[in-house]
Amino acid sequence: MITEAQKKAFAEWCDEKLGYGCDEDDVAVTADTVQMFYDAAREIGSADTATMPDGTPVTIYERLQLRKGSPRTDVVIADFGDQRAVIIC
């Protein structure tokens, strides 16, 4: 289970590294895998990977369209093993 401290660290990392201005209230927790986000996307502008200071892998999808007709957004996913933390900007 993702802790509040992990959510806060992820939000702070997104703010510091990506300039998203997020806090832990912007973080959703899901059992969906990174691959499930990729498979569900209608279109992806670009994808990149990074690593948080604690070693947590992060996937950054820029301009991802989650469903037809929806606006393109950036989606950042931190993989904590059995759960993922997600910020949609």
Secondary structure, DSSP 8 states (H G I E B T S, - for coil): ---HHHHHHHHHHIIIII-----GGG-EEES--HHHHHHH-SEEEEEEEEE-TTS-EEEEEEEEE-STTS--EEEEEEE-SS-EEEEE-
